[in-house]
Structure formats: structure tokens, C-alpha cells
Amino acid sequence: MAIVDGQPAGSGSAAESARHYASEIDRACEGKKTDVVLLPENFNKSNVKNVQPASMDSEYMRIIREAARRNNTYLAGSLFEDVDGQAFNSAFLIDRRGQVAGTYHKSHLTTGEMMFSPLSRSEDVRVFKADFGMVGIAVCFDFHYPEFARMLALKGAELVLVPMAADDRLKEEGFARSAEYSGKSFVLENRIPIAFAATLAKDIQPSLIIDQFCKVLARSNSKQHIIAAELDLAGVATRWSGDAFHSIHKVGRRPEMYGDLMK
């Protein structure tokens, strides 16, 4: 898999931004088979003049979807999306043909998003089927809630992708490396690999690819905005389905705690 992080160098139109990311996707896939490329959170707002929410069928996303088809890869990320006049911070998975395999609307909004933006939220958790495995997507602040990550695991995720904003306001060591710490905690608890793509791509909060053994395979920095690593999903140790529920029952957890996940 590969990650493209960062932003266009200068402020421009939405089409210019889309072409920037499409070019970076081409670079990430050049000369090798890449199963999935992860983009940052709300990447269609990055250095865009007069930014507006885009639909999955907008010119912006047609450019991005064509990059997926051209490179025979899946694409995941988060965009500022318009859905019938309602705005969402939407995660997406594009398949190798450039078609939309699935979308998910961010459910845990930040205080700023709730108070100062037009964003609506959802209450769902979704896992998407790709030809290389089951993919779960959490959008930035979603991952501050461990229950959300566990629910992705319970729904069968074999790889979790996290488009995130990230910036350099987090100065303390623990907060500055929060993606790495929380990502490793998730892996330890679920034995599922995880990847983070940062919008601002600062050294202080880089993009990361962490395998199911808690090893950081790749890390971006302020000068390196494309990273890649090989993940063996066949080696994912735990499948959170079937017998896993029996184990939950044996330690005294009540089935009703998991609601629809038990169906």
C-alpha cells in the first residue's frame, strides 16, 4: 500500500488541486503493483480557493477516480462532500475501475466542526470489501474513541485506514505522536494493521503505516510525502467474527452490549 500526504504547494482552483493529487497517485504507483493508496482528510479543501463541498461525481472526484482506474489501484481518503445539499466529512473507497466501492460519513465531529462548520454527522460504522481484504475507515477524530476502532474490528476489518488532518499545534511529546501511540494500541488490542495519512504532513505528526506486529513500516516527513510498505493481510492474526463472540461471552460480556453486531 502507499500513502500520499501533504497539500498542493500553492493555493489554486479545485481542478488544480485534483490534478496535484492525481499526479502524486501516479508517482506512488509508478513501476509497481499497488493495492491501495490512502489520501488525507478533507483533501479537496487543501489550499483550494473558494472551496466548496464536492460530490463523488464532481469534476474534482472524476479526476481522482480516473487516477485509480489508470493505476489499477484502490483509493481511500476523506473529502468535504455534498450529499443532496447536506455537507459531510466523508470517507470513501474507490475501486480499481474508478468506481465508488463505498462511503462513510464521519460520526465523531470535533468541537470546531460542530460549532463553526456546516458539517452533519452519521451514526454508522462501515467496512468495505476490496479484492485484497476487508477495509475499515475511520476519519481523524473518530479514532480518538477506541470503541469505534473495536467496532471496525468486530465488523471484520483486516486493514484500517485513517485519513487525518494533523498539524503542529500538538507540541507535547504524547500528543504530538498521538497517531503512532493510538495506532499501536489498536494493533496490540486487535492485531490488525493500520495506516494514517496526514493532511499537513508535518514531522511532528507524520503519516504512518503500522503492521499487525506493531512495527512502523513507513513514516513520512516534511520533505517526503509519498510512503509505501508491503502488508501481508493473510498474516492478520485475529478475525473478530464467529468464535470471537464466544470468547466475549466466556469472559462475562453481555451480548446485548454489542447490539446489531451480534446479528
C-alpha positions, 0 to 999 in steps of 0.5 A: 500500500502507499500513502500520499500526504501533504497539500498542493504547494500553492493555493489554486482552483479545485481542478488544480488541486485534483490534478496535484493529487492525481499526479502524486497517485501516479508517482506512488504507483509508478513501476509497481503493483499497488493495492491501495493508496490512502489520501488525507482528510478533507483533501479537496479543501487543501489550499483550494480557493473558494472551496466548496463541498464536492460530490463523488461525481464532481469534476474534482472526484472524476479526476481522482477516480480516473487516477485509480482506474489508470493505476489499477489501484484502490483509493481511500481518503476523506473529502468535504462532500455534498450529499443532496445539499447536506455537507459531510466529512466523508470517507470513501473507497474507490475501486480499481475501475474508478468506481465508488466501492463505498462511503462513510460519513464521519460520526465523531465531529470535533468541537470546531466542526460542530460549532463553526462548520456546516458539517452533519454527522452519521451514526454508522460504522462501515467496512468495505470489501476490496479484492485484497481484504476487508477495509475499515475507515475511520476519519481523524477524530473518530479514532480518538474513541477506541470503541469505534476502532473495536467496532471496525474490528468486530465488523471484520476489518483486516486493514484500517485506514485513517485519513487525518488532518494533523498539524503542529499545534500538538507540541507535547511529546504524547500528543504530538505522536498521538497517531503512532501511540493510538495506532499501536494500541489498536494493533496490540488490542486487535492485531490488525494493521493500520495506516494514517495519512496526514493532511499537513504532513508535518514531522511532528505528526507524520503519516504512518503505516503500522503492521499487525506486529506493531512495527512502523513500516513507513513514516513520512516527513516534511520533505517526503510525502509519498510512503509505501510498505508491503502488508501481508493481510493473510498474516492478520492474526485475529478475525473478530467474527464467529468464535470471537463472540464466544470468547466475549461471552466466556469472559462475562460480556453481555451480548446485548452490549454489542447490539446489531453486531451480534446479528 
